[in-house]
Amino acid sequence: MIEEVNKIIYNMLISGRGVLLPEIGALYIERQAARKLADGRLLTPRNVVLFSKQEQAPSLVDEIVAIASCSTEQAQDIYERWRAKTYQQGVLTIGGIGELKGGSFTMDKGFMGVINPQGVKTIVVRKKSSNKWLYAVVGVAVLVALGFFAYVMWGDKIMGGASEKPIQEQVVAPEQTVAEQTIAADSVAVQPQAVEQPQEVKRSEYAYYVVMGIFSTPENAERAVSQVQSKIKDVECVVLPFKGGKHMVTIFGGDSAADCNAFARSYRDIYPDLWVYNMK
């Protein structure tokens, strides 16, 4: 009998109607927006079970009457026996759903997964750095300028020694509205055996993705993944297929455009060209 009543409550909640437990209160599911946590992280939007003392949902007794085709008195008796077993010392325990204690409802992990099929994530939102680095860069620039001026004025020849050839970034003209970024190769050709196997192209799991770049070959996409992982700790890079046989390197995915934009903004000091792509 306990499990049968719990199943009725389960179905009433996931249907969106909520359930009124006489002499206890009402339980209902509410969609909550993204919320910033105390440690600077961002909790993504999620569904939660809330409790209210007000009678704002269908009665569990009436639902028992409709399902069991019994009288109100019989349904009330079933409810009273169920409550006597599940409501002990001010704590209501509903198997497979959660626990009500002190006016606060704590969901079981299994039920949380049911009402949040895409999961609930916490996004690390990086704080803006101070301007101390700017002063350091300006100071270094002044020293370099003074050294160059002294060299022009008093140097009589260029100091010997081979200089290291800088790595140049190859810029590719945009195709339609998407800019294809590539990682420039060094002047020395890469031997085939030195190239790691490209990351397997995955299917999309989310509606929105934060994109680092679009690449024409899986090798270039894999090099981009390695570059991102060397600069951003614990980032989940996913290579997705893109139109024209190209490969899209993403560093975050979610079902909320706002979450993806927040993530992209927090890392644009490292990658200024991060953008959000809608898979729909």
C-alpha positions as CSV (number, residue, x, y, z in Angstrom):
1,M,0.0,0.0,0.0
2,I,2.9,2.4,0.8
3,E,4.5,1.9,-2.6
4,E,1.2,2.3,-4.4
5,V,0.5,5.7,-2.8
6,N,4.1,6.8,-3.4
7,K,3.6,6.0,-7.1
8,I,0.5,8.1,-7.2
9,I,2.4,11.1,-5.7
10,Y,5.3,10.4,-8.1
11,N,2.9,10.6,-11.1
12,M,1.1,13.7,-9.8
13,L,4.4,15.5,-9.4
14,I,6.0,14.7,-12.8
15,S,2.6,15.6,-14.5
16,G,3.1,19.1,-13.2
17,R,0.0,19.2,-11.1
18,G,1.6,19.0,-7.7
19,V,0.0,17.1,-4.8
20,L,-1.8,18.2,-1.6
21,L,-1.1,16.0,1.4
22,P,-4.0,16.8,3.8
23,E,-2.8,18.2,7.2
24,I,0.8,18.4,5.9
25,G,0.9,20.7,2.9
26,A,1.5,20.7,-0.8
27,L,4.4,19.5,-2.9
28,Y,5.0,20.9,-6.4
29,I,7.7,21.2,-9.1
30,E,9.1,24.6,-9.9
31,R,11.6,25.6,-12.6
32,Q,14.3,27.8,-11.1
33,A,16.6,30.1,-13.1
34,A,20.4,29.9,-13.0
35,R,21.8,31.0,-9.6
36,K,25.2,32.3,-8.7
37,L,26.7,30.4,-5.8
38,A,28.8,31.9,-2.9
39,D,32.1,30.5,-4.3
40,G,31.6,32.3,-7.6
41,R,30.2,29.3,-9.5
42,L,27.0,29.4,-11.6
43,L,24.3,26.8,-10.9
44,T,22.5,26.0,-14.2
45,P,18.6,26.2,-14.4
46,R,16.9,23.2,-12.9
47,N,13.6,21.8,-11.7
48,V,13.1,21.4,-7.9
49,V,10.4,20.1,-5.6
50,L,9.1,22.8,-3.2
51,F,6.8,22.6,-0.2
52,S,4.0,25.0,0.7
53,K,1.5,25.1,3.6
54,Q,-1.1,26.5,1.2
55,E,-3.6,24.2,-0.5
56,Q,-2.5,24.9,-4.1
57,A,-2.6,21.5,-5.6
58,P,-5.0,18.5,-6.2
59,S,-5.6,16.4,-3.0
60,L,-4.0,13.1,-2.8
61,V,-7.2,11.7,-1.3
62,D,-9.2,12.8,-4.3
63,E,-6.6,11.2,-6.6
64,I,-6.9,7.9,-4.7
65,V,-10.7,8.0,-5.1
66,A,-10.3,8.5,-8.9
67,I,-7.7,5.8,-9.4
68,A,-9.0,3.1,-7.0
69,S,-12.7,3.8,-7.7
70,C,-13.5,3.8,-4.0
71,S,-15.4,6.1,-1.7
72,T,-13.9,9.2,-0.1
73,E,-14.0,7.5,3.3
74,Q,-12.0,4.6,2.0
75,A,-9.5,6.8,0.3
76,Q,-9.1,8.9,3.5
77,D,-8.4,5.7,5.4
78,I,-5.7,4.6,2.9
79,Y,-4.2,8.1,3.2
80,E,-4.2,8.0,7.0
81,R,-2.5,4.6,7.1
82,W,0.1,5.7,4.5
83,R,0.8,8.9,6.5
84,A,1.2,6.9,9.8
85,K,4.0,4.9,8.1
86,T,5.8,7.7,6.3
87,Y,5.4,10.7,8.6
88,Q,7.5,10.1,11.7
89,Q,8.6,12.8,14.2
90,G,8.0,15.7,11.8
91,V,9.9,14.0,8.9
92,L,8.0,12.8,5.8
93,T,9.8,10.1,3.8
94,I,8.4,9.4,0.3
95,G,10.3,6.4,-1.2
96,G,11.8,7.2,-4.6
97,I,11.0,10.9,-4.4
98,G,12.6,12.5,-1.3
99,E,12.3,13.7,2.2
100,L,10.4,16.6,3.8
101,K,11.9,18.0,7.0
102,G,11.4,21.4,8.6
103,G,9.5,22.7,5.6
104,S,12.3,21.9,3.2
105,F,12.1,19.1,0.7
106,T,15.3,17.1,-0.3
107,M,14.9,15.1,-3.5
108,D,16.4,11.7,-4.1
109,K,19.1,11.6,-6.7
110,G,17.0,9.3,-8.9
111,F,14.0,11.6,-8.9
112,M,16.2,14.7,-9.5
113,G,17.5,12.9,-12.6
114,V,13.9,12.3,-13.8
115,I,12.8,15.9,-13.6
116,N,16.2,17.2,-14.8
117,P,17.0,14.8,-17.7
118,Q,19.8,17.1,-18.9
119,G,21.4,17.2,-15.5
120,V,22.3,20.1,-13.2
121,K,25.7,21.6,-13.6
122,T,27.9,24.2,-11.9
123,I,29.8,26.5,-14.2
124,V,33.0,28.2,-13.0
125,V,32.7,31.9,-13.8
126,R,36.1,33.4,-13.7
127,K,36.5,36.8,-12.0
128,K,38.0,39.7,-13.9
129,S,41.6,40.1,-13.2
130,S,43.0,43.4,-11.7
131,N,44.9,45.9,-13.7
132,K,48.2,45.0,-12.1
133,W,49.2,43.1,-15.2
134,L,48.6,46.1,-17.3
135,Y,51.1,48.2,-15.3
136,A,53.6,45.4,-15.5
137,V,53.3,45.2,-19.3
138,V,53.6,49.0,-19.6
139,G,56.8,48.8,-17.4
140,V,58.3,46.1,-19.6
141,A,57.4,48.1,-22.8
142,V,59.2,51.2,-21.4
143,L,62.3,49.2,-20.6
144,V,62.3,47.6,-24.1
145,A,61.9,51.1,-25.7
146,L,64.8,52.5,-23.7
147,G,67.0,49.5,-24.7
148,F,66.1,49.9,-28.3
149,F,66.8,53.7,-28.2
150,A,70.2,53.0,-26.6
151,Y,71.0,50.4,-29.3
152,V,70.1,52.8,-32.1
153,M,72.1,55.6,-30.6
154,W,75.3,53.8,-29.6
155,G,75.2,50.3,-31.0
156,D,77.5,49.9,-34.0
157,K,76.5,46.4,-35.2
158,I,73.9,43.8,-34.7
159,M,74.7,41.2,-32.0
160,G,75.4,37.8,-33.4
161,G,73.4,34.7,-32.8
162,A,70.4,33.1,-34.4
163,S,67.1,34.3,-33.3
164,E,64.2,32.0,-32.8
165,K,61.6,32.2,-35.5
166,P,58.3,33.2,-34.0
167,I,55.2,31.0,-34.5
168,Q,52.8,32.8,-36.8
169,E,49.0,32.3,-36.6
170,Q,47.3,31.6,-39.8
171,V,44.1,33.7,-40.4
172,V,41.6,32.2,-42.7
173,A,38.9,34.3,-44.4
174,P,35.4,33.8,-42.9
175,E,33.1,31.4,-44.6
176,Q,29.5,32.9,-44.5
177,T,29.1,34.0,-40.9
178,V,31.5,31.6,-39.2
179,A,35.2,32.4,-38.8
180,E,37.4,29.3,-39.4
181,Q,40.4,29.3,-37.1
182,T,43.4,27.1,-37.6
183,I,46.5,26.4,-35.6
184,A,49.6,27.4,-37.6
185,A,52.1,24.7,-38.2
186,D,55.8,25.3,-37.6
187,S,58.1,25.6,-40.6
188,V,59.4,22.1,-40.0
189,A,57.0,19.5,-41.4
190,V,55.4,17.2,-38.9
191,Q,56.2,13.5,-39.4
192,P,53.0,11.3,-39.7
193,Q,54.1,9.1,-36.8
194,A,54.3,12.2,-34.5
195,V,50.7,13.2,-35.0
196,E,48.3,11.9,-32.4
197,Q,45.1,10.2,-33.5
198,P,42.4,12.9,-33.8
199,Q,39.7,13.0,-31.2
200,E,36.6,11.0,-32.3
201,V,33.9,13.3,-33.7
202,K,30.9,13.1,-31.3
203,R,27.2,13.7,-31.8
204,S,25.8,16.8,-30.1
205,E,24.1,16.3,-26.7
206,Y,23.1,19.9,-26.0
207,A,21.3,22.7,-27.7
208,Y,24.1,25.2,-27.4
209,Y,27.9,25.0,-27.5
210,V,30.7,27.5,-26.8
211,V,32.9,27.3,-29.9
212,M,36.7,27.8,-30.0
213,G,37.0,27.3,-33.7
214,I,36.1,25.6,-36.9
215,F,38.8,23.4,-38.6
216,S,39.1,21.8,-42.0
217,T,40.9,18.6,-40.9
218,P,40.6,16.4,-37.8
219,E,44.4,16.9,-37.2
220,N,44.0,20.6,-36.9
221,A,40.9,20.1,-34.6
222,E,43.0,17.8,-32.4
223,R,45.8,20.3,-32.1
224,A,43.2,23.0,-31.1
225,V,41.9,20.6,-28.4
226,S,45.4,20.1,-27.0
227,Q,46.0,23.9,-27.0
228,V,42.8,24.6,-25.1
229,Q,43.5,21.9,-22.5
230,S,46.9,23.3,-21.9
231,K,45.5,26.8,-21.1
232,I,42.2,25.9,-19.4
233,K,42.1,23.3,-16.6
234,D,39.4,20.7,-16.5
235,V,37.7,21.9,-19.7
236,E,35.7,19.3,-21.6
237,C,36.5,19.7,-25.3
238,V,34.2,18.1,-27.8
239,V,34.8,17.9,-31.6
240,L,31.5,18.1,-33.5
241,P,30.8,17.8,-37.2
242,F,30.1,21.1,-39.0
243,K,28.8,21.9,-42.5
244,G,31.1,21.4,-45.4
245,G,32.8,18.4,-43.8
246,K,34.6,20.6,-41.2
247,H,35.2,20.0,-37.5
248,M,33.9,22.3,-34.8
249,V,35.9,22.4,-31.5
250,T,33.7,23.2,-28.5
251,I,34.8,23.8,-24.9
252,F,31.4,23.8,-23.1
253,G,27.8,22.7,-23.9
254,G,24.4,23.3,-22.3
255,D,20.7,23.7,-23.0
256,S,20.7,27.3,-22.0
257,A,22.1,30.1,-24.2
258,A,22.5,32.3,-21.1
259,D,24.8,29.7,-19.4
260,C,26.9,29.3,-22.5
261,N,27.3,33.1,-22.9
262,A,28.3,33.4,-19.3
263,F,30.9,30.7,-19.7
264,A,32.3,32.3,-22.9
265,R,32.5,35.8,-21.3
266,S,34.5,34.4,-18.4
267,Y,37.2,33.0,-20.7
268,R,37.4,35.6,-23.4
269,D,40.6,37.0,-21.8
270,I,42.2,33.8,-23.0
271,Y,40.2,33.3,-26.2
272,P,38.7,36.6,-27.3
273,D,36.8,35.0,-30.3
274,L,34.7,32.5,-28.3
275,W,31.1,32.4,-29.6
276,V,27.9,30.4,-28.9
277,Y,26.5,28.1,-31.6
278,N,22.8,27.0,-31.6
279,M,22.6,23.3,-32.8
280,K,18.8,23.6,-33.5
